């Protein structure tokens, strides 16, 4: 099937379920090699109130969930799910909960680079945070990640020092919320069909097939996908 499908993934790079969701999306795409997919990552902030310098991860989790037993159980569950997707979560390595606005700015710029660069950057940021405990709110960390993904590090460094695209990213997050996105990951197919949560690869693949077929048949605009 040659009809391309656009998938916008609304996500935050400090969301463990989004990391799992990315891995499952990759499996879903491998299951539908006949469909050309245009993948775009869109910003969302789980907690925009975190200060620019970040907040102690321990304090952040305590404020949000309170019960240490509950936090441990969540981490164990995610650890098991991550292993199945090739992700080695190391929650104990995370010392800081960062504000992710700057990370989303860099992800936005990556969309203008070569195909695949944006997705590589997102994958690298997930790995840095969840597997290496890096502070992805730190400019130096973001610049290095951008370089590894194939971006021009000097350009990223220059832009990060300004307010470039800060308002645009904030507006994009607000738009997602106005569309009803309250949890991430959220996979938007052709801007109208939403698959919410880190769904199994088969579920994502089926949704992609249905939308691609509807687009090919010319029934997508009639809401018959």
C-alpha positions in Angstrom: 0.0 0.0 0.0 1.7 3.2 -1.1 -0.7 5.7 0.5 1.3 7.5 3.2 0.0 7.9 6.7 1.0 10.8 9.0 1.4 9.9 12.7 1.8 12.7 15.2 3.0 11.3 18.5 2.1 13.7 21.4 4.6 12.8 24.1 6.9 14.0 26.9 10.5 12.8 27.2 10.1 12.2 30.9 7.1 9.9 30.4 8.1 6.3 30.8 5.0 5.1 29.1 5.9 7.3 26.1 9.3 5.5 25.9 7.5 2.1 25.9 5.1 3.5 23.4 7.9 4.5 21.0 9.3 1.0 21.1 5.9 -0.5 20.4 5.3 1.9 17.6 8.5 0.8 16.0 7.3 -2.8 16.1 4.0 -1.8 14.7 5.7 -0.1 11.8 7.8 -3.2 11.1 4.5 -5.1 10.9 3.2 -2.8 8.1 6.2 -2.4 5.8 3.9 -1.8 2.9 2.6 1.5 4.4 4.7 4.6 4.2 4.6 6.6 7.5 5.4 10.2 8.1 6.3 10.2 11.9 6.2 13.5 13.8 6.8 14.1 17.5 4.7 16.7 19.2 5.3 18.3 22.6 3.5 17.7 25.9 4.6 18.6 29.4 3.5 16.3 32.2 4.4 19.1 34.7 5.2 22.5 33.3 5.5 23.9 36.8 8.9 22.3 37.4 11.4 25.1 37.6 14.0 25.5 34.8 16.7 24.1 37.0 14.7 21.0 37.7 13.5 19.4 40.9 14.7 16.6 43.1 13.3 13.4 41.6 12.7 12.0 45.1 10.8 15.1 46.1 8.9 15.2 42.8 7.7 11.6 43.2 6.8 12.1 46.8 4.7 15.1 46.0 3.0 13.4 43.2 2.4 9.9 44.5 3.3 10.1 48.2 3.5 6.4 48.9 7.0 4.9 48.4 5.5 1.4 48.1 3.3 2.6 45.3 6.3 4.2 43.5 8.3 1.1 43.9 5.5 -1.1 42.4 5.1 1.3 39.5 8.9 1.2 38.8 8.9 -2.6 39.0 6.0 -2.9 36.6 7.6 -0.5 34.1 10.9 -2.3 34.5 9.3 -5.6 33.4 7.4 -3.9 30.5 10.6 -2.1 29.4 12.6 -5.4 29.3 10.1 -6.8 26.9 10.7 -3.8 24.6 14.5 -3.6 24.9 14.5 -0.8 27.4 16.6 -0.9 30.5 14.9 1.4 32.9 17.2 2.6 35.7 14.9 4.7 37.9 17.5 4.8 40.7 19.9 6.7 38.5 17.5 9.6 38.0 18.4 12.4 40.5 16.5 15.2 38.9 13.1 15.7 37.4 13.7 18.3 34.6 11.5 20.9 33.0 11.2 19.6 29.4 10.4 22.8 27.6 13.9 23.2 26.2 14.0 19.5 25.2 10.8 20.0 23.2 12.3 23.1 21.5 15.2 21.0 20.3 12.9 18.2 19.1 10.9 20.9 17.2 14.1 22.0 15.4 15.0 18.4 14.6 11.9 18.2 12.5 13.5 20.5 9.9 16.6 18.2 9.7 17.1 15.1 7.6 14.3 12.4 7.8 14.7 10.3 10.9 16.7 12.8 12.8 13.8 13.9 15.0 12.9 10.3 16.0 16.6 9.5 16.7 16.8 12.6 19.0 13.6 11.6 20.9 15.0 8.0 21.3 18.3 9.4 22.6 16.6 11.7 25.1 14.5 8.9 26.4 17.6 6.7 26.8 19.6 9.5 28.5 16.9 10.1 31.0 15.5 6.7 31.8 18.6 4.5 31.3 21.5 6.9 32.1 19.9 9.3 34.6 21.1 12.3 32.6 19.6 15.8 33.2 17.8 16.4 29.9 16.9 19.9 31.0 20.6 20.8 30.9 21.7 22.7 27.7 25.0 20.8 27.3 23.2 17.5 27.5 20.6 18.6 24.9 23.3 20.0 22.6 25.3 16.7 22.7 22.1 14.6 22.1 21.3 16.8 19.1 24.7 16.3 17.7 24.5 12.5 18.2 21.1 12.5 16.4 22.6 14.3 13.4 21.8 18.0 14.1 24.2 21.0 13.9 25.3 21.4 17.5 26.5 24.9 17.0 23.1 26.0 15.7 21.3 24.2 18.5 23.6 25.9 21.1 22.9 29.3 19.6 19.2 28.9 19.5 18.9 27.4 23.0 20.5 30.5 24.4 17.6 32.5 23.1 13.8 32.2 23.4 13.5 30.9 19.9 10.3 28.8 19.5 9.5 28.8 23.2 6.1 30.4 22.6 5.4 28.1 19.6 6.1 25.0 21.7 3.9 26.3 24.5 1.1 27.0 22.0 1.4 23.5 20.5 1.1 22.0 24.0 -2.0 24.1 24.7 -3.5 23.1 21.3 -3.1 19.4 22.2 -4.8 20.0 25.5 -7.7 21.8 23.8 -8.0 18.8 21.5 -8.6 16.7 24.6 -5.2 15.2 25.0 -4.8 14.7 28.8 -2.5 11.7 28.8 0.5 10.6 26.8 1.5 9.0 24.6 -1.2 9.9 22.2 -0.9 8.7 18.6 -2.8 10.9 16.2 -3.3 9.3 12.7 -3.9 11.7 9.9 -4.7 14.4 12.6 -8.1 12.8 13.4 -7.9 9.3 14.7 -6.4 9.0 18.2 -4.8 5.9 19.8 -4.1 6.7 23.4 -1.6 5.0 25.6 1.3 2.7 25.1 -0.8 0.2 23.1 0.4 -3.2 22.0 2.1 -3.2 18.5 -0.7 -5.2 17.0 -3.3 -2.5 18.1 -1.2 0.3 16.6 -0.5 -1.7 13.4 -4.2 -2.4 12.9 -5.1 1.3 13.4 -2.4 2.3 10.8 -3.8 -0.3 8.3 -7.4 0.9 8.7 -6.5 4.6 8.3 -4.2 3.8 5.3 -7.0 1.8 3.7 -9.6 4.5 4.3 -7.2 7.1 2.8 -6.6 4.9 -0.2 -10.4 4.3 -0.7 -11.1 8.0 -0.3 -13.4 7.4 2.7 -11.2 9.0 5.3 -12.8 12.4 4.9 -16.2 10.8 5.4 -15.2 9.5 8.8 -15.5 5.9 7.7 -12.0 4.7 8.7 
